[in-house]
Amino acid sequence: MIYSAFFCIIFTFSQPFGLTLMKNSSQFIHFFRQAAPYIHQHRGKTFVFCIQDDETTQGVLKPLLHDIALLHSLGVRVVLVFGVRHTLNSRLDNQHFHQNRRITDARTIRKIQEIVGAHGIQIQSILSMGLANSPMQGASIQTISGNFIIAKPLGVRDGVDYGLSGEIRKVRADALSKHLEEQHIAVIPPLGYSSTGEVFNLTTEEVAGAVATAIQADKLLFFSNELPTLNTHSEGKVISAREAQETAKQVDEMLLKTVLSVSAEACQKGVKRVHLIPKTTDGAALAELFTRDGIGIMITDEAYDRIVQANNDDIPSLLELIRPLEKQGILVRRSRELLESEIACFNLMKRDNSVIGCAALYPYLEERMGELGCVAVSTEYRQHGLADKLLQHVEQKARQQGINKLFCLTTHTSHWFMERGFEPATLDDLPKKKQAFYNHGRSSKPYVKRLQ
């Protein structure tokens, strides 16, 4: 079931993922192998997806829901929160807002209920498909929707009565989690219910954040037409909750501002990771979740590590990190002067500006090879996968430089390298310059890894 479902991924990707993979079996095999760890990692996890409607939604909704259904078939517990803002705006002649909040009267709430009903039925009908030769063949998905959101009125603020616009009071997390355990996909609209029998209009993004927080989801994923331009100190497309809050203050577009603020708050309240994914890119959710580099932006408030290129100011901390391993003979001894001359080759992992790991990349561009050297992690941070992150970073930098083979020399940690794709080699496999300076007294064993 798991692997037959996974093959459907190939049909959901646009170029270059889809047709190219099918035409080239080696590319498909590489993609499948790259995705395998993520299949195991995501199975049994809980993901909350938020889809706000806009002018592009109808064109992308069906393939997007097919991808979400595929995730469900791979063992992911799915909650789908949907919005109707664009459709509502297009059908109301007279609309009133205050501080970017809709003022909801009785006529408006009736229109919202009508639109929510139609959208909910459309979503559930797409998830119910099961035609042969389609991504949904054999899916047999059961959906559930209900009064999981308890709300209260916003009331009168700054002298303005918001009417039937509300805010979330409680999420019935136990009831919702029970349905997820029974393999149902929960479909939740931007409506809340009160003990007085009233229905309130809620902000879709806030509903998604509250649900993810209440059930302590592993991931909260927003589909967006616009991703923020990042101006942070973080590595790549990963930012902290604090950086998301700062970015929210800088953007003008209100929906994006709301998404960033809700994302930061969700992380701070226990949601492990939030992803902002481009809605109109076919297969974006799968590319984000099943490839190494992803396609969107990830926000996390977990203990945050960043990898940076070293400079001369880092040398004292770097020496403090590697000296114990040099004394044990695990690393070759490097003088301060040598480090100063090689510092541009070093990549440092920092946590709260403290150096907790390092790895060096020495390029031999004529042979399109690179040496991985001086891999070290501070004692108190070992067994947390930090060395793997450093290796992945070095491999990425090597690819960017056109390097297609990495090699290393080791006396103590050959199994660690072999477990990560390095194969035993001979001196003849190394670049000529490296052969000339090989330390025969140390007798380090060479290993080579081909980068794909």
C-alpha positions, 0 to 999 in steps of 0.5 A: 500500500505504502509503495504503490501509493508513492508511485503516484507522486511521479504523476503529480509533479510538473516538469522537471519532476514528472515526465522527465522522471518517467523517461529516465529510470535512473532519475526516478530511482534516484528520486525514489531513494532520496524520498525514502527517508522522508516516507519513514519520517512522516509516517504516523505524523500529524500535518495541518494544511491551510488552503485560502481561496483566491483567483488561482485556487480552482485551477490548482485545487484538484491536484493539490488535494490529490497530493494531500490524499497521497500523503494520507495514504503514506500514513500521514494524519491530515487536517485540512483547513480551508478559507473562502475569502476571495469567493466571499469578496466577489459576491458581496457588494457592501463590505465593511472592515475595521483594522483588517477584520471583517464586520460580519452582519446577519446577511454576511454570515448567511452568505459565508455559510452558503459558500463554506458549504459549497466549498466543503462539498467540493473538497470532499467530492475531490477527496472521494474520487477513485477512478482507475488510472488516476492518482486517487485510484483505490484511495477510499478516503473518509472525511470528517467535518464538525463543530471542532471549533468553539468560538466567541464574538469579537464584540465591540472594540474601539467603538466598533461592533464586529457583529458575528465576527468571532475569535477562537475560544477552544479547539476540541482537540480530543475529538479531533485527534480521535478521528485522525487516529481512525484515519479520517481526513478532517475538513475544517471551515473558517467557522466557529460555534458557541454554546448559545447556538451562534455561528461566527466568522473566523480568520482561516489562518488563525483557525489553522494555527489554533488547530495545529497548536491544540493537537500539537501537530508535527507540521503546519503548512500554508499554501500561498501565492506569495512567499516573503523575501528573507533578510535574515541570518539563517541558512537557506530557506529555514528561519526561526519563529523570531525571524518570522515575526520580524519579517511580518513587521516588514511586509505590506501584504496583509495575508502574508503578514497574518500567515507569518504571525500565526506561523511564529505563534504556532512554533512558540506554542509547540508546533515543530515546523511550519512550512510556507509553500507556493500554491501554484507550483504543481506538486509543491507539497511533495517537493517540500516534504520529500526532497532534500532542499524543499521548495518553500520556507520552513519556520521552526522554534526548535533548538536552532542551529545555523551553518556559516562560513568561518572567518578569522574571528572564529579561530579561537573557538575552532581551536577549542573544538578540534584540540581534544580530537587532535590529541586523540589522534582522530584529527590531524593537528592544525596550527593556528597559522595553518587555520588562518590560511585555510579558514575560508574552507571551514564551515561552522555550525553555531548555536546561539553564536557558539561554535558546536561543529565544523567541517572543511571543504578543500576543492580540487577543481581540475579533477572536479573533486573535493576533500572533506576534512576536519569533521567535528562536533562538540562533545555535548552535542553528539548523537543529535545528527549534527555531523550529518547536517554538516556533511549535507551542507558540504555536499551542497557547496561541493555541487555548487562548485561543480565537484562530483566526488568527495573524498576523505582520509580517516584513521578512526571513523571509517564506518561513519563515512561508509554508512553515508555513502563513502566507499573504500578507495586507493591513493591513486583515486585521489587528486595528484596534489593530494597524493604528493602530500599524503602522510604515510606515517599517519596511514589514513585510509581514503574513501570516496563518495560520488555526488549525484 
